[in-house]
Each structure stands twice: as structure tokens, then as C-alpha cells.
Amino acid sequence: MSSVVINELSLNFGNVEVLKSLNLDVAEGEFLVLLGPSGCGKSTLLNCIAGLLDVSAGQVIINGINVTWEEPKDRGIGMVFQSYALYPQMTVEKNLSFGLRVAGLPRKEIRDRVDRAAEILQIGALLKRKPGALSGGQRQRVAIGRALVRDVDVFLFDEPLSNLDAKLRTDLRVELKRLHQRLGNTMIYVTHDQIEALTLADRIAIMKDGLIQQLDTPLGIYNRPENRFVAGFIGSPGMNFMQGLLECSDDQWQFSTEGLTMSLQDYQFTREPVQGTPVEFGIRPEHILIGDNAASQPIQSVIDIELIEPMGADTVVWSKLGGSSFTLRVDSEAVLSKDQSLPVGFSAARASIFSSADGLRV
Amino acid sequence: MLEAGPHGTKPRRIVSPHNIMLYGFLIVAALYWLLPLYVMVVTSLKGMPEIRLGNIFAPPVEVTFAPWAKAWDSACTGLYCEGLKVGFWNSIRILVPSVVISIVIASVNGYALSFWRFKGSEVFFTILIFGAFIPYQVLIYPLVIILRELGLFSTLGGVILVHTIFGMPILTLLFRNYFASVPVELFKAARVDGAGFWRIFFQIMLPMSLPIFVVAIILQVTGIWNDFLFGVIYAGTRNFPMTVQLNNIVNSTQGVKEYNVNMAATLLTGALPLIVYFISGKLFVRGIAAGAVKG
């Protein structure tokens, strides 16, 4: 059963279309991540689901009930914000129980729910403190607790980890995933951090300009991006692109760019290829092999190393191939030096090809 | 092992050309502004014979509090000789409701204008702010007519209404800017928690806006207490505030000019704003600064 359904949702601020007739279907218990660059409308979409923004057109349905015109509190959602948004003059306990007191629940019920949330999030020792006396990680935990006590089906997260330092972010990310596994609630999570998206999500919706570009599992998005934008957005360092043409010789499809022809024998076409189409050939840095492994690959070439970036676990090598910038990710054990010639090899099976005309996968 | 030469905290010279210049200027400036106050205090403690000697800077030989007692209790303000105490209580009766009403309305205004944007709220705010730039002398006569039609002319209610109206633009601006510095996510979180307009105002926003309330109270208390014009025009003879009565005492020209009584009366009238500044100076600066840094 679907937990959250968005039907043809549009939102305009004056003449600016922020969301354009957007459709989305989130399954019950699913962890959905909305990912995109700044200004793509992902936070706006979350605010529309929460009822904090009035939509211009379309519907929001949560748990089978049309809540398009409902107040946020009546939608069965809990929300966690980037800046924690804890009430500064209230203790942690009062922060957690505020919504319940507003709803007029009996005291015992309130205490039980607060205790349960405090136990789940391990903030029992902090209940009497004020938010100002908490660290960033503790504050965010309290903020999650405030959503938790509401006993709702859908959790909305608006970049909850962006204000934390890198180490804490990694820790809390794992905790969030555990929390999701333990509670089994539907969670919709907005972020601009692709690592967060890839690690947390059951499915990722990549957004740009108020539209969902692709909605798929993390691996699906990573391995088979549907268009040029998604391919370039996911992955760091980004996918290598080469401009060229699709050509057919002896019943074999080939990609040709300046001074280079690559066999597309292993490539699975999504659409029927057309002779002479201008396309972009994309291959991820981590799918390029060097040394002995390169020799066994169907496509081979030699590059001149321009720059070496050791990153600890692996090393990123910058170079040029076919007139475009070309990066590859190699084992940090590999002995490399600047200006060295390096034989590389890769397979079209792991590549993505996009039409230059509309940017869609070929 | 430390090498020879500078180490640790850099020593600061207390007597340096820079400090001499700085403190010299500050002391001169302080003297310049304190001298009139000194003359007033000294004069108010002298008897008339001593004043006639003309040494205005000399401290009193015989200290007397009679001028203070007379100023408070029996100085003549026009026809009545009941001193300033009547005006003092009139001022209090004008001040308290005006301050309370104007701040209550302005804080709700500012809150609504920052968080509950409605169609035309920007226009409404602009018009309100525009009100702050209209010289109020222009509005005096129209207000006289309006108050007369409302039956409020020459009443306590009338002058309170006028003070409330004239305090509105600047106070609303003050509160709106303060609330604009409150993260909007806090407001959103409260809405998700189910709180409505008033609950968010009273339980979330009010507890965190003490500094700006202090600023508003100081502005209004000093402003309304020091007001002369509205008091003399709208309050009516029976409700004249302290400032108006002070003027009547000082400017009534029967017989000898009692400088000591006049000085005492002036000091009494100025006492309340002075006390407010002394007590709340620190809070005032903090409130203004809080708004300035975050807004």
C-alpha cells in the first residue's frame, strides 16, 4: 500500500514555477530520499507534503487520505529540520512533549511516549536540559525525538545532518538507518549529499528544476542513469564524458570521437541506436582499469597523467582522453608519477550513452 | 627553553599617548554633559538668599530640601497650588496603559507580519512604516476632530489612544525585525506540533523575546513620559501630565522666580526616565545589539 502519494503537484511563487506537475508514490515503510542541487525544489516539495506551504495545484495523499487542505498537525507526519528548530526556552522534555500537550493528551500517555522516545534515542539523561546546553548531535537527536513522540506514520527530514561535522554526520547516518529498520515507518528525506542518499535510501528521487529526473534504487541510479543530468550529478569525482557520434560498421555499433573509436559490443541499448547520432559517452572513474587488468578490457587506450590526488583509500588521476577531461580512480598502492603514460582499459558494459539532443539514455 | 626576547602575553602600558588622548577626551565630554546637572542639583538644594549671590557653581552652604518639598507638594501651576504630584499621577495614569496597549498590539503585529504572511501584508507593513516618517504635527488637528467625534477629546482615554497610535510604526518595525531574526524553522516545527497563532506567540515566541520587550518598554516609557505636546493638546486640564505642569510652574511669573523650586521640579520630572536608563542601560544595549546582529 502506498503511504504518500503526490498527484500532479504544482507550486508557483508568483511567476516562478518551483514544482511542475510532479508525481510521486512512496510505499509504506519505504525510505525515500529526495536528492538534487540547491534550488531544485526538493525542500519545497517536502514542505508541501508537510502542509507548511499551500500548493498551487495537485494533491497530497497520506495513508489513503487526501490531506491537500489539511493543517500540518492533521496529516500524520513528523518533521525534522536542518537547524533542529528546538524551542530554546523549553527543556528537552518540554520540547518533546510540546506537540502532545497541544493535542491535549493525558499526562501519563505523554510521559510514556517521551520516555519511549528518550530510550530509543538514548537521550534520557538530557531530559532536564535546555537545547543551548546540548551538542549538535544531541540536538538533532532531540529533534528526531520530537517527531518520534507524535507516533506518526510518515517522517519528513529536511537536510537533518547538514549542520553537523563530518564525523558526527557519518555516525548519525548509521543511527538513522538503524532507526528506520527498527521503526519501519515511511521516511522522506531531503538532502544534497549524494553519499547520504546512496547509503540511506531504498529509492532515490533525483530532482532538478521542479521535476523528478529519475526515481530508482541507489544502484539503479548509479549504474543506469536515465539522463545526462543524473549521470553527472551522482558520483564523485563525476562521470567522464566524451562527445562523439554513434556509428555502425559490419553490424557492430561504435562510438567515435576525435582520434578514437570504441566498440559498443557489450553495451545494452535502451533505445534503437541511429547511425550518426551525436551522443555523449560516459564512463565512471572507478570503472576504468589500469595495468594488467586493462589488457583484458574490450576498450583500451593510453593516457598521460596530468595530476595525481591521493585520497587515502584510493587515488584519483586526472588526464585527457578524446579531447575531454578524463579522471580515473585507482588503487592507492599503484605507483604513479606525473607525466607518465598509463595504459587504461574499460568496458562499454559499464558505460552510459546519452543523446546529445535531449540528454536521454540511448 | 625560551629564547631571549618577547614571550607570553604582550605587556600593555597603561599610560600611553593613546590612552591619555582617549581618556582625556572622555573626561572632558563627561564633564561637559554633567555640569548642567550639577548646577541643577546644587541650585535646588540652596535657599533663595544664597541663589541671589549668583555663584551658580558653588556648593550650597546650608543644604535645604524645602524647594523639593514645595515643588512636589505646593508649587503653583496656574490656578492651583498643589505642586507636581498631581502631574506625576496623571503621567503615570497616561503612561501605564499607553505602554502596555501599544506594546501588546505592536508585538502581535510584528509577529504576524514576520510569520503569518497574508495577501497584502507587505503593503500593510510599508504603509505602517511610512507612518513613522509623517511629521506628526500634520496630524494634530485631524486627530483633534476625530477625538471630538469619538467623545474622547480632553480625556485620559484620548491621550492614551494618541500615544498608542503614534507608537505603532516604530514598535511594529522593532518587533517585526526581531521576529524576522528568529529561524522560520522554529515556527514550522511548532505548526507541525499543532500549535496555532496564539499558542506559538505565547509559548514559543514570547519567552524568547524578552530583550526586545525591554527595548520597547524603555522606548515607550521615556518617549511618553517626556511628551509635552500630546499631553497639552489631548489630555485636558484635569489630566495634564507632569511635563505640562512643570512648564506651568517654571513659566508662571508671579513675584520672584524661585530658581531652586524650578530646578527641583525639573529634576523630579526627569527622574523617571533617568532611573529607567540607569537600571536598564545594559539590557537596552543588549536588546538593540541582539536585533542588529541577527537581523
HADDOCK unambig.tbl for C-alpha pairs under 7 A between the chains (distance, minus, plus):
assign (segid A and resid 52 and name CA) (segid B and resid 188 and name CA) 6.80 0.50 0.50
assign (segid A and resid 72 and name CA) (segid B and resid 191 and name CA) 6.49 0.50 0.50
assign (segid A and resid 72 and name CA) (segid B and resid 192 and name CA) 5.02 0.50 0.50
assign (segid A and resid 73 and name CA) (segid B and resid 191 and name CA) 6.84 0.50 0.50
assign (segid A and resid 73 and name CA) (segid B and resid 192 and name CA) 4.96 0.50 0.50
assign (segid A and resid 73 and name CA) (segid B and resid 193 and name CA) 5.94 0.50 0.50
assign (segid A and resid 73 and name CA) (segid B and resid 194 and name CA) 4.67 0.50 0.50
assign (segid A and resid 78 and name CA) (segid B and resid 192 and name CA) 6.89 0.50 0.50
assign (segid A and resid 81 and name CA) (segid B and resid 185 and name CA) 6.76 0.50 0.50
assign (segid A and resid 85 and name CA) (segid B and resid 185 and name CA) 5.57 0.50 0.50
assign (segid A and resid 85 and name CA) (segid B and resid 186 and name CA) 4.50 0.50 0.50
assign (segid A and resid 85 and name CA) (segid B and resid 189 and name CA) 6.48 0.50 0.50
assign (segid A and resid 86 and name CA) (segid B and resid 186 and name CA) 6.69 0.50 0.50
assign (segid A and resid 87 and name CA) (segid B and resid 186 and name CA) 6.90 0.50 0.50
assign (segid A and resid 87 and name CA) (segid B and resid 204 and name CA) 6.54 0.50 0.50
assign (segid A and resid 89 and name CA) (segid B and resid 207 and name CA) 6.41 0.50 0.50
assign (segid A and resid 89 and name CA) (segid B and resid 208 and name CA) 6.57 0.50 0.50
assign (segid A and resid 98 and name CA) (segid B and resid 193 and name CA) 6.99 0.50 0.50
assign (segid A and resid 99 and name CA) (segid B and resid 193 and name CA) 4.22 0.50 0.50
assign (segid A and resid 99 and name CA) (segid B and resid 194 and name CA) 6.10 0.50 0.50
assign (segid A and resid 102 and name CA) (segid B and resid 194 and name CA) 6.39 0.50 0.50
assign (segid A and resid 102 and name CA) (segid B and resid 195 and name CA) 6.29 0.50 0.50
